[in-house]
Each structure stands twice: as C-alpha cells, then as structure tokens.
Amino acid sequence: MKTYSISEVAKMYHLPTTTLRYYEDLGLLFNVARQGNRRVYNEQHLARLSAICCFKNTGMTLSELQALFGYDKHGNGLNQIIALLDRHDKEVDQKLKLLEQNHQQIKRKLHFYQDIRTAEQAGSPSPDWADYRSKIF
C-alpha cells in the first residue's frame, strides 16, 4: 500500500500541516501510523480527507463533520445523519441558485461592456443598460 508523509498530503490537498494534525485531534482522521516521529498516511486517509474537503468546501462545519463521521464509528444516530445531510443538501442547493443568479449578473455586465466597446469602435450609440437588466445569457 502506498504511503504519504504529512507534507505530501498537505501539498496534495492545499492544506497546512497544522490542519491535518487538527483533523486528527478532532477524530476526523484517525489511525495515522507513525514511523519514528513522522506521520504516515495511506489511501484510506486520502479518501477520508477527500470527503472532509468536499463537505468543508460546501460549508459543513467541523462539528457537523464530527457528527457525520461519528456515525461511521458508532453505527447509531442514523436519523440525525440523514437530517444533517438533507439540511446540508438544501443549503448547497440555495448557494448554487445564488451563484447562478450572480453568474448571470456578471454575464449581463460583460455583454453590456463588450457591446459598449463594439459600439464605440463602430461609432454607434452606446447600448442602454435597461436592455440587459433582465436578459439571460
């Protein structure tokens, strides 16, 4: 089985080594072997860290992650885990909708200013923002 040092894992996940140690302290990463004073991570740790990063990147808190991964360890609280994931799923959906709205606004502004430039180059009148305000690109 391939193994990785803490610095290799930190580099792969763009995390400081202190964060990896903190995740161990919280119990999110566990059974990290040692060779002397050095931590040794394996593929299972990387899979777990990928899941941690996925949930963290979508807004899940560390305490929510502890609850989620606590189910794996203890096998109880299934209804609470489902409720947690359902709530998180709805929060991510809301964030995605807001991001899409913001993305559309950026696209409107981009098209508007590109069209201003085109009009200036052609010696034509500049466009009116009112024509772009509710347009979908």
C-alpha positions as CSV (number, residue, x, y, z in Angstrom):
1,M,0.0,0.0,0.0
2,K,1.4,3.4,-0.9
3,T,2.0,5.8,1.9
4,Y,2.4,9.5,2.1
5,S,4.1,11.9,4.5
6,I,2.2,14.8,6.1
7,S,3.9,17.3,3.8
8,E,2.9,15.3,0.7
9,V,-0.7,15.1,1.9
10,A,-0.7,18.8,2.8
11,K,0.6,19.6,-0.7
12,M,-2.0,17.4,-2.4
13,Y,-4.9,19.0,-0.6
14,H,-3.5,22.5,-0.4
15,L,-3.8,22.4,3.4
16,P,-1.3,23.4,6.1
17,T,0.2,20.5,8.0
18,T,-1.4,22.0,11.1
19,T,-4.8,21.4,9.7
20,L,-4.1,17.7,9.2
21,R,-2.9,17.5,12.8
22,Y,-6.0,19.3,13.9
23,Y,-8.3,16.9,12.0
24,E,-6.5,14.1,13.8
25,D,-7.1,15.9,17.2
26,L,-10.8,16.2,16.3
27,G,-11.0,12.5,15.3
28,L,-11.8,13.2,11.7
29,L,-8.6,11.5,10.6
30,F,-7.6,8.5,12.8
31,N,-5.3,5.6,12.9
32,V,-2.5,7.6,11.3
33,A,0.6,5.4,11.6
34,R,4.0,6.7,12.7
35,Q,7.5,6.0,11.6
36,G,9.5,7.5,14.4
37,N,8.1,11.0,14.8
38,R,6.7,11.1,11.3
39,R,3.1,10.6,10.4
40,V,2.4,8.1,7.6
41,Y,-0.9,8.4,5.7
42,N,-2.4,5.8,3.3
43,E,-5.1,5.7,0.7
44,Q,-7.8,5.3,3.3
45,H,-6.7,8.5,4.9
46,L,-6.7,10.3,1.5
47,A,-10.2,9.0,0.8
48,R,-11.4,10.3,4.2
49,L,-9.6,13.6,3.6
50,S,-11.3,14.0,0.2
51,A,-14.7,13.5,1.8
52,I,-13.8,16.1,4.6
53,C,-12.7,18.6,2.0
54,C,-15.8,18.0,-0.1
55,F,-18.1,18.7,2.8
56,K,-16.0,21.6,4.2
57,N,-15.8,23.2,0.7
58,T,-19.6,23.2,0.6
59,G,-20.0,24.8,4.0
60,M,-20.3,21.9,6.5
61,T,-18.8,22.8,9.9
62,L,-16.2,20.7,11.7
63,S,-18.8,19.8,14.4
64,E,-21.2,18.6,11.7
65,L,-18.3,16.6,10.1
66,Q,-17.7,15.0,13.5
67,A,-21.3,14.1,13.8
68,L,-21.4,12.7,10.3
69,F,-18.2,10.6,10.7
70,G,-19.3,9.6,14.2
71,Y,-22.0,7.5,12.7
72,D,-19.3,5.5,10.8
73,K,-17.6,4.7,14.1
74,H,-20.6,4.0,16.3
75,G,-23.4,3.0,14.0
76,N,-26.1,5.0,15.8
77,G,-27.9,8.2,15.1
78,L,-28.9,7.3,11.5
79,N,-31.9,9.6,11.6
80,Q,-29.7,12.6,12.7
81,I,-27.2,11.9,10.0
82,I,-29.9,11.8,7.3
83,A,-31.3,15.1,8.7
84,L,-27.8,16.6,8.7
85,L,-27.2,15.6,5.1
86,D,-30.6,16.6,4.0
87,R,-30.2,20.1,5.5
88,H,-26.7,20.4,4.0
89,D,-28.1,19.4,0.6
90,K,-30.7,22.1,0.8
91,E,-28.1,24.7,1.8
92,V,-25.9,23.7,-1.1
93,D,-28.9,24.0,-3.5
94,Q,-29.6,27.5,-2.2
95,K,-25.9,28.5,-2.6
96,L,-25.9,27.1,-6.2
97,K,-29.0,29.1,-7.0
98,L,-27.5,32.3,-5.6
99,L,-24.2,31.6,-7.5
100,E,-26.2,31.1,-10.7
101,Q,-28.0,34.4,-10.2
102,N,-24.7,36.2,-9.6
103,H,-23.2,34.5,-12.6
104,Q,-26.0,35.8,-14.8
105,Q,-25.4,39.3,-13.5
106,I,-21.7,39.0,-14.4
107,K,-22.6,37.8,-17.8
108,R,-25.1,40.7,-18.3
109,K,-22.4,43.2,-17.3
110,L,-19.8,41.5,-19.5
111,H,-22.1,41.6,-22.6
112,F,-23.1,45.2,-21.8
113,Y,-19.5,46.4,-21.7
114,Q,-18.4,44.4,-24.7
115,D,-21.3,45.9,-26.6
116,I,-20.3,49.4,-25.5
117,R,-16.8,48.7,-26.9
118,T,-18.2,47.4,-30.1
119,A,-20.5,50.5,-30.4
120,E,-17.6,52.8,-29.7
121,Q,-15.4,51.1,-32.4
122,A,-18.3,51.3,-34.9
123,G,-19.1,54.9,-34.0
124,S,-22.6,53.8,-33.0
125,P,-24.7,54.9,-29.9
126,S,-23.9,53.0,-26.7
127,P,-26.3,50.4,-25.6
128,D,-28.8,51.0,-22.8
129,W,-28.4,49.0,-19.6
130,A,-32.2,48.6,-19.4
131,D,-31.9,46.3,-22.4
132,Y,-29.6,44.0,-20.4
133,R,-31.1,44.2,-16.9
134,S,-33.2,41.0,-17.2
135,K,-31.6,39.3,-20.1
136,I,-30.4,35.7,-19.7
137,F,-27.1,34.7,-21.3
